Amino acid sequence: MSDRDQVQLNAGVEKDSASEQGSLCANRSDLSVRNECMTQDIAGKGAKAATEHCAPPAANACPSLEQLSEMKEDCALAALGACKPWQCDALASQLVAMPAHAWNKRHFAISDAIYKQVTVADYLAPMLKARFGVATSLDSVDADQRENAETFQNSEPKKEVPWTVAGLRHLYDAFIRLPQAHLNTVVAIVTFDTASVMYGDANVVGKSWADPNLLHGQGFIRILYSDSHLVSGKNAKSDRQEDLSYGFDKLSFAVLHEIAHSVDSGKKYSGEEDYRKITDWKAHPVSDPDQLVQAIFDCLAVPTPPMTDAEIAATKNVGKAMIKDREITRKNLDGAVSDVEFSDQDPETQEVSREILRQKIRTSGLILHILRAFANQDPWNKEDRFDNMKDRHIHEGYTGDNFWYSYPIAARKSEPRINSYQFRDPSEEFAEVYAMFYITKTENSEGGKKLPDKFKTWFIGKGLHTGQDKGSKNPEQPKHEEP
């Protein structure tokens, strides 16, 4: 039984076989299980199948859904080649008039064949829901998922707006590349604002990644985009033409990236030791400030100006205070330095010594790096953040996160990289790896053509290319990661 990655049309499948499969799968009550059932049975090479036995289509004739059901499957596909956009709209209207549970693999194939020509968003959206089990509006989320949907909707920005036709086509194009098992982790992908700024956000609510009995997750994905982000040649997340992600439209890449977060819920993959070894990620817990500040200190080529051991210790204490309290800046070190003792000096001399120490601390590499390595400074995107590094970079992944992360600078400077955003933290790197694997997947070739071998080998070894999840080696969430 092939995976949905290899969904194609079998030239020799007759209507009765399609109807029988549709009936068997329609009896599966869970939509995601039914979709998996349907898609796994579609095999073959579709357009490449021999169609000499098919009756030649009439000039400019597009068959109806009923006529397509009477044809051999390969002949039905061949006949769809004559359909104009308005005729594809008519077919789409017939498809979406059917309840989703009544779709069989023939309907799946017809949907796949016409979606790029459908011009009505009110047809494309229910086609996506019936075909893949993913909603494109919170209005169409199942009642038992409404509570989570409302939680998601209450996040900023709050105004949901409809998808454009072009946006829905890109969603379909992304979905058709993926294993159904991965799509089963997503409840809805909605757009809240067609703005000039492009970003995506995946929330996974109330889902235990370790529970193998969960057939449908609680993943909600928010995408902000405009149709200007859909043009081929737009890079995904970096302006560097040498980056591997350069040249793909932003929306498709962003959708795949956010689905990856749902697949990786609880850092199921990105928290694994064997994954983190690929780039040599190290996690530095905020709960151990001595270890964290020492790790930052060790990464710097020039951590401080010439200082005594006591002054270095004072500088580290200020660094710990800054990580704990972001209100402390280089201009506001009085409280952080006030407890430094100069016991052999009179009070007036002590204050002068403290001011000299404050100046040393203000200009130290340690303090400067901490200020520039907070997540709100986007340190992974700014090359000047590496000027004072030895061989590793270290920064905060997310504001308020429980970890800072470090990795070798060589990983971004001397090796082919996907883009700079992969270096935010291991989970973002996983999402970029996932998107890079599937963005190059086509009907006739597997994904990962541009992905570095070290990632591709690991990805395939985990079964992520097929949806046959080989899972984490760990029986529970990695202890070194946040709960």
C-alpha positions in Angstrom: 0.0 0.0 0.0 1.6 3.3 -1.1 1.7 6.5 0.9 -0.1 9.6 0.0 3.2 11.0 -1.2 3.0 8.6 -4.1 -0.7 9.4 -4.9 -1.1 9.0 -8.6 -3.8 7.5 -10.8 -3.8 3.8 -11.8 -4.5 3.4 -15.5 -6.4 0.2 -15.1 -8.7 1.0 -12.2 -12.4 0.6 -13.1 -15.3 2.6 -11.7 -16.6 -0.3 -9.7 -13.2 -0.6 -7.9 -13.3 3.2 -7.2 -16.9 2.9 -5.9 -16.0 -0.1 -3.8 -13.0 1.7 -2.3 -15.1 4.8 -1.7 -17.7 2.8 0.1 -15.2 1.1 2.3 -13.4 4.3 3.2 -16.7 6.2 3.6 -17.6 3.9 6.4 -14.6 5.2 8.4 -16.1 7.8 10.7 -13.0 9.8 11.3 -12.3 12.1 8.4 -8.5 12.0 8.7 -8.6 8.1 8.8 -10.9 8.1 5.8 -8.6 10.4 3.8 -5.6 8.2 4.7 -7.7 5.2 3.5 -8.6 6.9 0.3 -5.2 8.3 -0.6 -3.2 5.2 0.2 -5.1 3.2 -2.5 -4.4 5.6 -5.4 -1.4 4.4 -7.3 0.1 4.5 -10.7 1.5 7.3 -12.9 -1.6 9.3 -14.0 -0.8 11.4 -17.0 2.0 9.1 -18.0 -0.3 6.1 -18.3 -1.2 4.8 -21.8 -4.5 6.3 -22.8 -4.8 5.0 -26.3 -7.9 3.0 -25.3 -9.8 6.1 -24.3 -12.4 7.6 -26.6 -11.1 10.9 -28.0 -12.8 13.9 -26.2 -15.2 16.0 -28.2 -13.8 19.4 -29.1 -13.9 21.9 -26.2 -15.9 19.3 -24.2 -15.5 19.0 -20.5 -17.2 16.0 -19.0 -19.6 16.3 -16.0 -18.9 14.6 -12.7 -21.3 11.9 -13.6 -19.6 11.3 -17.0 -16.2 11.2 -15.3 -17.5 8.5 -12.9 -18.4 6.3 -15.9 -14.9 6.5 -17.4 -11.7 4.5 -16.6 -9.7 6.6 -14.3 -6.9 7.4 -16.7 -9.4 8.3 -19.3 -11.2 10.6 -16.9 -7.9 12.4 -16.2 -7.2 12.7 -19.9 -10.7 14.2 -20.5 -10.1 16.8 -17.8 -7.3 18.2 -19.9 -10.0 19.8 -22.1 -11.7 21.7 -19.3 -11.6 25.5 -19.1 -11.5 27.3 -15.8 -15.2 28.0 -15.8 -15.9 24.3 -16.5 -13.5 23.4 -13.6 -15.6 25.7 -11.4 -18.7 23.8 -12.4 -17.0 20.5 -11.5 -15.8 21.9 -8.2 -19.3 23.1 -7.4 -20.5 19.5 -7.9 -17.8 18.1 -5.8 -18.4 20.4 -2.8 -22.1 19.8 -3.0 -21.3 16.2 -2.0 -20.7 15.5 1.7 -17.1 14.9 2.4 -17.7 11.4 3.7 -19.1 10.5 0.2 -15.9 11.3 -1.6 -14.1 8.3 -3.1 -10.6 8.1 -4.7 -12.0 9.2 -8.0 -13.2 12.4 -6.4 -9.8 12.9 -4.9 -8.2 12.5 -8.3 -10.6 14.9 -10.0 -10.0 17.5 -7.2 -6.2 17.1 -7.7 -6.5 17.5 -11.4 -8.6 20.7 -11.4 -7.6 22.8 -8.4 -5.1 24.9 -10.2 -7.9 26.1 -12.6 -10.7 26.6 -10.0 -11.4 30.4 -9.7 -13.9 30.5 -6.8 -12.6 30.5 -3.2 -15.9 29.2 -1.9 -15.2 26.0 -3.9 -11.5 25.7 -3.2 -11.9 25.9 0.6 -14.3 23.0 1.0 -12.3 21.0 -1.6 -9.3 21.4 0.7 -11.3 20.3 3.7 -12.8 17.3 2.0 -9.6 16.3 0.3 -7.1 16.7 3.2 -9.3 17.2 6.3 -7.9 20.7 7.1 -10.2 23.7 7.6 -9.3 27.1 6.1 -11.7 29.0 8.4 -12.5 28.8 12.0 -16.1 28.8 11.0 -15.7 25.3 9.6 -13.8 23.9 12.6 -15.6 20.9 14.2 -17.7 21.7 17.2 -15.6 19.5 19.5 -12.5 21.6 18.5 -14.3 25.0 18.9 -12.8 25.7 22.4 -9.3 25.4 21.1 -10.2 27.3 18.0 -11.5 30.2 20.1 -8.3 30.1 22.2 -6.4 30.4 18.9 -8.6 33.2 17.6 -8.1 35.2 20.8 -4.4 35.6 19.9 -3.3 38.7 18.0 -4.2 39.7 15.4 -7.9 38.8 16.0 -9.5 39.6 12.7 -9.8 36.6 10.4 -10.2 37.4 6.7 -10.9 35.0 3.8 -8.2 33.3 1.8 -7.7 34.5 -1.7 -8.0 32.0 -4.6 -4.3 32.2 -5.2 -3.6 31.6 -1.5 -5.9 28.5 -1.5 -4.2 27.1 -4.6 -0.8 27.4 -2.8 -2.3 25.7 0.2 -3.5 22.8 -2.0 -0.1 22.7 -3.7 1.6 22.4 -0.3 -0.8 19.8 1.0 -0.6 17.5 -2.0 3.2 17.1 -1.3 2.7 15.9 2.3 1.8 12.6 3.9 -1.7 12.6 5.2 -0.4 11.5 8.6 1.3 14.9 8.9 -1.8 16.8 7.8 -3.7 14.9 10.4 -1.9 17.0 13.0 -3.5 20.2 11.7 -7.1 21.3 12.4 -7.1 24.6 10.6 -4.9 27.0 8.6 -6.4 30.4 8.7 -5.3 33.9 7.6 -6.0 36.9 9.8 -4.6 39.7 7.6 -3.5 40.1 4.0 -0.7 42.4 5.0 2.5 43.4 3.4 4.4 41.6 6.2 4.6 37.9 5.8 4.8 35.5 8.7 3.2 32.3 10.0 2.5 31.0 13.5 1.6 27.5 14.6 -0.2 26.8 17.9 -0.6 23.2 19.1 -3.2 23.2 21.8 -4.1 20.4 24.2 -2.2 17.7 22.2 0.2 15.3 23.9 2.8 14.4 21.3 3.5 11.1 23.0 -0.1 9.8 22.6 -0.2 7.3 19.7 -4.0 7.1 19.9 -4.5 10.7 18.8 -5.8 10.5 15.2 -6.3 14.2 14.8 -4.3 16.8 16.5 -5.2 20.2 17.8 -2.9 22.3 15.5 -4.0 25.7 14.4 -1.9 27.7 12.0 -2.1 31.4 11.4 -0.6 32.8 8.2 -0.4 36.5 7.3 0.3 37.0 3.6 -0.6 39.0 0.5 -0.7 37.6 -3.0 2.7 39.4 -3.6 4.2 36.6 -1.5 3.1 33.9 -4.0 5.4 34.8 -6.9 8.1 32.2 -7.7 11.5 33.7 -7.3 10.6 35.3 -4.0 13.0 33.9 -1.4 11.5 32.2 1.7 13.4 33.8 4.6 16.7 35.2 3.5 18.0 37.7 1.0 21.1 35.7 0.3 20.9 34.1 -3.2 23.3 31.4 -2.1 20.9 30.2 0.6 19.1 26.9 -0.4 15.7 28.3 0.3 16.2 31.2 -2.2 13.8 31.1 -5.1 10.7 29.6 -3.6 7.6 31.6 -3.0 7.1 32.6 0.6 3.6 31.3 1.2 4.3 27.7 0.2 7.5 27.6 2.2 5.8 29.2 5.2 2.9 26.8 5.2 5.2 23.8 5.1 7.3 25.4 7.9 4.3 25.8 10.2 3.0 22.3 9.5 6.4 21.1 10.5 5.9 22.7 13.9 2.7 20.7 14.3 4.4 17.5 13.3 7.2 18.3 15.8 4.8 19.1 18.6 6.5 18.9 22.0 9.9 18.9 20.1 9.2 15.3 19.2 12.0 15.4 16.6 13.9 18.6 17.2 14.5 17.6 20.8 16.2 14.3 20.0 19.8 14.0 20.7 20.6 12.4 17.3 18.9 15.4 15.6 20.8 18.0 17.6 24.1 16.3 16.8 23.7 17.1 13.1 24.3 20.8 13.7 25.8 20.4 17.2 23.2 22.3 19.0 23.7 22.8 22.8 20.9 23.9 25.1 21.8 26.3 28.0 19.0 26.5 30.6 18.1 29.9 32.0 17.4 28.1 35.3 21.2 27.7 35.7 22.4 31.3 35.3 26.0 30.5 36.3 26.3 27.9 33.6 24.6 30.1 31.0 26.7 33.2 31.6 29.9 31.1 31.6 28.8 29.5 28.3 28.4 33.0 26.8 31.7 34.1 28.3 33.4 31.0 26.8 32.0 31.7 23.3 33.5 35.2 23.1 36.8 36.0 21.6 37.2 39.1 23.9 34.7 38.7 26.7 35.9 41.7 28.8 38.6 44.4 28.7 41.6 43.7 31.0 40.1 43.0 34.4 41.0 41.5 37.7 39.3 38.2 38.7 37.0 40.2 41.0 36.0 42.5 38.2 35.3 39.6 35.9 33.1 38.0 38.6 31.3 41.3 38.9 30.7 41.5 35.2 29.3 38.0 35.1 27.0 38.9 38.0 25.7 41.8 36.0 25.2 39.5 33.0 23.1 37.2 35.2 21.1 40.1 36.4 20.4 41.3 32.9 19.2 37.9 31.7 16.8 37.9 34.7 15.7 41.5 34.4 15.7 43.0 30.8 15.2 46.5 32.2 18.9 46.5 33.1 20.9 48.0 30.3 24.4 49.3 29.7 23.2 52.7 30.8 21.5 51.4 34.0 24.0 49.3 35.9 24.1 51.2 39.2 22.1 48.6 41.2 23.9 45.7 39.6 27.3 47.1 40.5 26.4 48.6 43.9 27.2 45.5 45.8 30.8 45.2 44.6 33.1 45.7 47.6 36.3 47.7 47.6 37.0 47.1 51.3 40.5 48.5 51.2 39.3 51.9 50.0 37.7 54.9 51.6 34.0 55.6 50.6 34.9 58.4 48.1 37.6 56.2 46.4 35.2 53.3 46.4 32.6 55.3 44.4 35.3 56.3 41.8 36.4 52.6 41.6 32.8 51.6 41.1 32.3 54.0 38.3 35.5 52.8 36.6 34.2 49.3 36.9 30.8 50.3 35.5 32.6 51.7 32.5 34.5 48.5 32.0 31.4 46.4 32.3 29.5 48.7 29.9 32.1 48.1 27.2 32.7 44.4 27.9 32.0 41.9 25.2 30.0 39.8 27.6 27.4 42.5 28.4 27.3 43.8 24.8 26.6 40.3 23.5 23.9 39.6 26.1 22.1 42.8 25.0 22.4 41.8 21.3 21.6 38.1 21.8 18.1 38.5 23.2 15.4 37.1 20.9 13.8 40.5 20.2 17.1 41.5 18.5 16.9 38.7 15.9 20.5 37.7 16.4 20.3 34.8 14.0 19.7 37.2 11.1 22.5 39.7 11.9 26.0 38.9 10.8 27.5 41.6 13.0 26.5 39.5 16.0 29.4 37.2 15.2 32.2 39.7 15.2 33.4 38.8 18.7 32.7 35.1 18.5 35.4 32.4 18.6 33.8 29.3 17.1 30.3 29.1 18.5 27.3 31.5 18.5 24.9 31.7 21.5 21.6 33.5 21.9 18.1 33.3 23.2 15.7 31.4 21.0 12.4 33.0 22.1 11.7 35.8 24.6 10.8 34.1 27.9 12.0 30.7 26.7 13.7 28.5 29.2 16.8 28.0 27.1 19.5 29.8 25.2 21.1 27.8 22.4 24.6 27.7 20.9 25.9 26.2 17.6 29.1 26.3 15.6 29.5 29.4 13.5 30.9 27.1 10.8 27.4 25.7 10.3 26.2 29.0 8.9 29.4 30.3 7.3 31.2 27.3 5.6 28.4 24.9 4.8 25.4 25.2 2.5 22.6 26.6 4.7 18.9 26.7 4.2 18.7 30.3 5.5 19.7 32.2 8.5 16.4 31.6 10.3 17.2 27.9 10.8 19.7 29.1 13.4 17.1 30.6 15.7 16.7 27.3 17.7 16.6 23.5 17.0 12.8 23.5 16.4 13.0 26.3 13.8 15.8 24.5 12.1 13.7 21.3 12.0 10.9 23.3 10.4 13.2 24.7 7.8 14.6 21.3 7.1 11.1 19.9 6.7 10.0 22.8 4.4 13.1 22.4 2.3 12.5 18.7 1.9 8.9 19.0 0.7 9.2 22.2 -1.3 11.3 20.3 -3.8 9.0 17.3 -3.9 7.2 16.8 -7.2 4.7 14.4 -8.7 7.6 12.3 -10.2 10.4 12.8 -7.7 11.0 12.5 -4.0 11.7 15.6 -1.9 15.0 16.8 -0.5 16.8 17.4 -3.7 18.5 20.5 -2.4 18.7 19.4 1.3 22.2 18.7 2.6 22.8 14.9 2.9 23.3 15.0 6.7 19.7 16.3 7.1 18.2 14.2 4.3 19.6 11.0 5.7 18.2 11.7 9.1 14.9 12.8 7.8 14.3 9.7 5.7 15.6 7.5 8.6 12.8 8.8 10.8 10.2 8.0 8.2 9.3 11.7 7.8 9.4 11.4 4.0 6.5 8.9 4.1 4.5 9.7 7.2 5.4 6.2 8.6 6.5 7.8 11.8 9.5 5.9 13.4 9.2 8.4 16.2 11.5 9.5 18.9 14.0 7.1 20.5 13.0 8.6 23.8 10.0 7.1 25.6 9.1 10.6 26.9 9.8 14.2 26.1 13.5 15.0 26.2 14.3 16.0 29.8 16.6 18.7 28.6 13.8 20.5 26.9 11.0 22.7 28.2 7.9 20.9 29.5 
